[in-house]
Amino acid sequence: MKYQKTSQYLSRCMEKNSLSHAYIFYGPDEYSKNEMALRFANKILKNEDSRFHPDLFSVESDIDEEISINLVRQLKNFLILRPCLGEYKIAIIKKAENLNSYSQNALLKIFEEAPRHAIVILCAATLDSI
C-alpha cells in the first residue's frame, strides 16, 4: 500500500475512538489520495460497498470548474441530518483547491458548527492551495 503509515495512523485513531471532524489528504497523486479518503470513510462507516452509502457524500469538480457555494450548502444540509445507518455522516471534497472564496467561507462555517456525527475529508494538491 502506498500510504501505509497514513493508513496505520487513521486505523489507530479509529481504534482509540479519537476521530477528528476534519481531515486533509494532500499530494500530487490524485487517484491515491482520493482512494485513501474513500477507504477511510468506508472503514468508519463499516461499508462493504465501497461506492455507495447513505451517510457518505462526495463532492468533485471538473479540472477547471470551481466548487460552488450551492454544493457546499447541499453538503451542509446533508451533514446536519442524523446518520441513517451508523454513527457518522462523512463528506469527501475532492479537488478542494477548486473551492471558490464563497465556498471556502461556507465550509469554514460548517467546521465551526459541525455536528458531532460529521466528518469532512478534503483532498487537495497542496496545503497552500486551500
N, C-alpha and C positions, 0 to 999 in steps of 0.2 A: 504494500500500500504506500502511496506516495507521501501522504501526510500522517505517518504513523504516530509521531509524538503528539500532534494535534488531536488525533482521534483518541489516544490514550488519555489525554488531559480532559477532553469532553466526557469520556466514559467515567472518569473519576468524579467529575462534577455531578454527574447523574447518580452515581453510587452514594455520594455524600448528601444528595438532595440539596445541592447548593447551586442551582441553575440561576443564571442572571436573566434579566428581562431583555437584554440585547447582546448581540454578538456581531463582530465584523470579521468577515473572511476576505482577505485581500491577497492579490498576487497576479502575475501576468497570465497564468494558466486558467482561462475562463471555465473550461469544462471541469477541471478537477475541483476548483473551489465551489462550483455550483453543485457538483455531485456530493461533496463533503457536507454542504449545507443541507441537502436533501436527505442524505443518510442520517445526519444528526437529528433532523426534525422527525424523521420516521422512527428513529430509535426512541425518542422522547414519547412519541405518540403510540409506540408499540404497534406500528403499522406494517403489515406484511405486504400490502400492495403499495409499492414504492412511489406511485404517481398520483394516487387519489386518496384523500381522507377529508372528511367534512370539517375537520379542525385545522386544516392546512390551506393557506392562501399564498399564492405565488404571484409576484409582480415582475414583469420583464418588459423591457422596451427594445425597439429595434436599435441598430447601431447608432444612428444619428438622431433618434427620436427622444425627446425629453419625457420623463415620467411626470405626468400632470398632477396637479393638486386633486383633481377628481378621483384619480386612482388611490391617492393617499387617504382621501375621505372614505372611499369604499373599504380600504384597509382598516380604518378606524371603526367603521360600522361593524366589520367582521370581528375585530378584537374585543369590542365591548360586550358582545354576546357571550354567554356562558358556553363552555365546551360541550359538544354533543356526546362524545364517546369517552373522553378521558379527563385528565386534569388540566390540560393546556390547550391554548389556541396558538398556532405558530404561523408567522408570516415570513416569507423569504422575499427579499427585494434584490433581484439580480440586476447587475449594472447600476448600482446605486449612485455612481458618479453622474448618471443621467437625470437625477432629481433636480428640478429647477429650484430657484430660491424659495418660491411659494411652497413647493412640495417639501423642501427641507424644513421650513418653519412649521408646517403642519405635522411633520414627522416628529420634530422636537417636542411639540405639544403632546403628542401621543406618548412619547417617552416620559414626559413629566407626569402624566396622569395615567400611566399604564396600569391596567387591572393586574391583579396577582397572577392570573392564569395566562397572561400574554407574554409571548417571546417573539422578538423580531430579529431576524438574521439579515444583515446587509452583506452583499457580495460586491466588491469593488476592485478596480485595478490597483489603486494605491490608497493609502490612508489620506493623503493630501487631496485626493480627487473628490472627497465628500465633505 
